[in-house]
């Protein structure tokens, strides 16, 4: 959690609120979050009983006050310009969602692979994204964490609680409705791949 939070606080764009959702963590994550909040008034901590990743994301989304929302998983971290580049491109294009390329890294930060969104141009329709999601590389378009969303897209759409691959359930619906999606080919997010994770299992 320290690496994740520190990467957010190091952003070159400073005008944001950081909502940390403690989803009933059995370790010290809740306490660590509170310590960060004491040091930075941009941080809001929400403690809740365990409801899974979708429920935690929904709680954070409902609490958010900004015009745009990004979702960063606690195991991962972001590069210094993540928010700034996504925001700049979102405003420039007027996109409802902006997606960036990302690096898959191991727990020590060593690069495993770069996932570049080379299949699409800089501004497309949401349905153009759906054309790619059932291909072998389609997962890079439907995960939640390499995106900046307009807060308005969540007014009638939230994550489905209790599902594996909950990102797909939501983003399939969103991209069917969304008219403008901006594509950033710069890699801005570091997805930490661990053995034994949900996405690495045979479930």
C-alpha positions as CSV (number, residue, x, y, z in Angstrom):
1,X,0.0,0.0,0.0
2,X,2.9,2.4,0.7
3,X,4.3,2.2,-2.8
4,X,0.8,2.7,-4.3
5,X,-0.1,5.8,-2.1
6,X,3.4,7.3,-2.5
7,X,3.1,7.1,-6.3
8,X,-0.2,9.0,-6.2
9,X,1.1,11.7,-3.8
10,X,4.1,12.2,-6.2
11,X,1.9,13.2,-9.1
12,X,3.0,16.2,-11.1
13,X,-0.7,17.3,-11.1
14,X,-1.5,18.2,-7.5
15,X,-5.2,19.3,-7.4
16,X,-6.9,16.0,-6.6
17,X,-8.6,14.2,-3.7
18,X,-7.3,10.8,-2.8
19,X,-10.0,8.4,-1.4
20,X,-8.5,5.4,0.3
21,X,-11.1,2.6,0.9
22,X,-10.2,0.2,3.7
23,X,-12.3,-2.8,2.8
24,X,-12.2,-4.5,6.1
25,X,-8.5,-5.3,5.7
26,X,-7.2,-7.8,8.4
27,X,-3.7,-6.3,8.4
28,X,-2.6,-2.8,9.2
29,X,-3.7,-1.2,5.9
30,X,-6.5,0.8,7.7
31,X,-4.0,2.2,10.2
32,X,-1.5,3.0,7.4
33,X,-4.2,4.9,5.5
34,X,-5.0,7.0,8.6
35,X,-1.4,7.9,9.0
36,X,-1.2,9.2,5.5
37,X,-4.4,11.2,6.0
38,X,-2.8,13.0,9.0
39,X,0.0,14.2,6.7
40,X,-2.0,15.2,3.6
41,X,-5.4,16.9,3.7
42,X,-6.2,15.7,0.2
43,X,-6.6,12.2,1.6
44,X,-10.0,10.9,2.7
45,X,-10.1,7.4,4.4
46,X,-13.2,5.3,4.4
47,X,-13.4,2.2,6.6
48,X,-16.0,-0.5,5.7
49,X,-16.7,-4.1,6.3
50,X,-15.3,-6.4,3.7
51,X,-17.4,-6.5,0.5
52,X,-14.8,-7.2,-2.2
53,X,-13.1,-5.1,-4.8
54,X,-16.3,-4.0,-6.7
55,X,-18.0,-2.8,-3.5
56,X,-14.8,-0.9,-2.4
57,X,-14.6,0.8,-5.8
58,X,-18.3,1.8,-5.7
59,X,-18.0,3.3,-2.2
60,X,-15.0,5.4,-3.4
61,X,-16.9,6.5,-6.6
62,X,-19.9,7.6,-4.6
63,X,-17.8,9.6,-2.2
64,X,-15.8,11.3,-5.0
65,X,-16.4,15.0,-5.5
66,X,-14.3,15.6,-8.6
67,X,-15.3,15.8,-12.3
68,X,-13.0,12.9,-13.2
69,X,-12.2,9.6,-11.5
70,X,-9.3,7.2,-11.8
71,X,-9.1,3.9,-10.0
72,X,-5.8,2.6,-8.7
73,X,-5.5,-0.9,-7.2
74,X,-3.6,-1.1,-3.9
75,X,-1.1,-3.6,-5.2
76,X,-0.2,-1.4,-8.2
77,X,1.4,2.1,-8.7
78,X,1.3,4.9,-11.2
79,X,4.0,7.0,-13.0
80,X,4.4,10.6,-12.0
81,X,2.5,12.0,-15.0
82,X,-0.4,9.5,-14.9
83,X,-3.1,12.0,-13.8
84,X,-1.7,15.0,-15.7
85,X,-1.4,13.3,-19.1
86,X,-4.8,11.6,-18.8
87,X,-6.5,14.8,-17.7
88,X,-4.8,16.9,-20.4
89,X,-5.9,14.4,-23.1
90,X,-9.4,14.1,-21.6
91,X,-9.9,17.9,-21.7
92,X,-8.3,18.3,-25.2
93,X,-10.6,15.7,-26.8
94,X,-13.7,16.0,-24.6
95,X,-13.6,12.2,-24.1
96,X,-15.8,10.5,-21.6
97,X,-13.1,7.9,-20.9
98,X,-9.4,8.1,-21.6
99,X,-7.3,4.9,-21.6
100,X,-3.5,4.6,-21.4
101,X,-1.0,2.0,-22.2
102,X,0.7,0.3,-19.2
103,X,3.6,-1.8,-18.0
104,X,3.2,-5.3,-16.4
105,X,5.9,-5.6,-13.7
106,X,6.9,-8.1,-11.1
107,X,6.8,-7.3,-7.4
108,X,10.3,-5.8,-7.5
109,X,9.3,-3.4,-10.4
110,X,11.1,-5.4,-13.1
111,X,9.3,-5.0,-16.5
112,X,7.6,-8.2,-17.7
113,X,5.9,-6.7,-20.7
114,X,4.6,-3.4,-22.1
115,X,0.9,-3.4,-23.1
116,X,0.6,-0.7,-25.7
117,X,-2.8,0.3,-27.0
118,X,-1.4,0.3,-30.6
119,X,-4.6,-1.2,-32.1
120,X,-6.6,2.1,-31.8
121,X,-6.1,5.7,-32.9
122,X,-6.2,8.7,-30.5
123,X,-10.0,9.2,-30.4
124,X,-12.6,6.5,-31.1
125,X,-16.2,5.6,-30.3
126,X,-16.9,3.3,-27.4
127,X,-18.2,0.6,-29.7
128,X,-14.8,0.7,-31.5
129,X,-13.2,-0.4,-28.2
130,X,-15.7,-3.3,-28.0
131,X,-14.5,-4.6,-31.3
132,X,-11.2,-5.4,-29.6
133,X,-12.2,-6.7,-26.2
134,X,-12.7,-10.3,-27.4
135,X,-9.3,-10.6,-29.0
136,X,-6.3,-12.1,-27.2
137,X,-5.2,-8.6,-26.2
138,X,-8.6,-7.3,-25.4
139,X,-8.1,-7.3,-21.6
140,X,-6.1,-4.1,-21.8
141,X,-9.2,-2.2,-22.9
142,X,-11.6,-3.5,-20.2
143,X,-9.6,-3.3,-17.0
144,X,-10.6,-0.4,-14.8
145,X,-7.2,0.9,-13.6
146,X,-5.7,2.4,-16.8
147,X,-8.5,4.8,-17.3
148,X,-9.7,8.3,-16.4
149,X,-13.5,8.4,-16.4
150,X,-15.8,11.4,-16.5
151,X,-17.7,11.1,-13.1
152,X,-20.9,11.4,-15.0
153,X,-20.5,7.9,-16.5
154,X,-21.0,6.4,-13.1
155,X,-24.4,8.1,-12.4
156,X,-26.2,5.1,-13.8
157,X,-23.4,2.5,-13.8
158,X,-21.4,0.9,-11.0
159,X,-19.4,-2.3,-10.5
160,X,-21.3,-5.5,-9.9
161,X,-20.6,-6.7,-6.4
162,X,-19.2,-10.3,-6.0
163,X,-18.1,-11.0,-9.5
164,X,-14.7,-12.1,-10.8
165,X,-13.4,-9.9,-13.7
166,X,-15.9,-7.2,-12.5
167,X,-14.1,-4.7,-14.8
168,X,-15.5,-6.4,-17.9
169,X,-19.1,-6.4,-16.7
170,X,-19.0,-2.7,-16.2
171,X,-16.9,-1.6,-19.2
172,X,-18.9,-3.7,-21.7
173,X,-22.0,-1.7,-20.7
174,X,-20.1,1.6,-20.6
175,X,-18.4,1.3,-24.0
176,X,-21.7,0.4,-25.6
177,X,-23.1,3.8,-24.5
178,X,-20.0,6.0,-24.6
179,X,-19.5,8.1,-27.7
180,X,-15.9,9.3,-27.2
181,X,-12.8,7.4,-25.9
182,X,-9.3,8.9,-26.0
183,X,-6.3,6.6,-26.4
184,X,-2.9,7.5,-24.8
185,X,-0.1,5.3,-26.1
186,X,2.3,6.4,-23.4
187,X,2.6,3.8,-20.6
188,X,1.5,5.4,-17.4
189,X,0.4,2.6,-15.0
190,X,2.4,-0.2,-13.5
191,X,0.3,-3.4,-13.0
192,X,2.0,-5.7,-10.5
193,X,1.6,-9.3,-11.6
194,X,1.9,-11.8,-8.8
195,X,1.7,-15.6,-8.8
196,X,-1.5,-16.8,-7.3
197,X,-3.5,-13.7,-8.1
198,X,-7.1,-13.9,-9.4
199,X,-6.0,-13.0,-12.9
200,X,-3.2,-15.6,-12.8
201,X,-5.4,-18.5,-11.5
202,X,-7.4,-21.1,-13.5
203,X,-10.7,-20.0,-11.9
